[in-house]
Amino acid sequence: MPDTWLVAAFAAALLPLAACAESTPAPTATPVPVAAPAAQITIVDVWAEAATLSEASNSSTEVNSAAYMVLVNSGNLDDALVNVFAEVADKTELHLSALVDGVMKMTPVDEIHVVAGGRTELVPGGPHVMMVGLTRSLAPGNRVLMAVRFKMSGDQLVVAEVRRP
């Protein structure tokens, strides 16, 4: 199902571009150069933790998982991850994790920064995307479609491979 959804999402995104290419006449004046975005994020090594919905589980118990990735900013301005949509979760939250008095604590945050020319790794025990209220089990080898939003760089679609941590 995620593969079909992914193909449909990409097709829907490309259709307006194709229509524009067919109906737009060739320019008659010299084109004006447009400045490249000042922040440009590349997302690599995207994966999600395996999790199982138990048939015997009580309906008030949510099953959650987490997604991880590496965000590389090749631009000259700082940027920030501000939102993620995962097709397998009721909602997502951005979290930071820290060891406090010997206990790992997660703190929700509004954004995760990516410095200009740098990289931010979302990893177990560190910053991550919490997928809250899974709608299906995530078995190793499954894939999860995610839409990732940045403050400056806009939206990107990515596919996370499900793994065991």
Buried (B, 14 or more C-beta within 10 A) or exposed (E): EBEEEBEEBEEEEEEEEEEEEEEEEEEEEEEEEEEEBEBBBEBEEBBBBBBEEEEEEEEEEEBBBBBBBBBBBEBEBBBBBBBBBBBBBEEBBBBEBEEEEEEEEBEEBEBBBBEBEEBBBBBEEBBBBBBBEBEBBBEEEBBBBBBBBBBBBEEEBBBBEBBEE
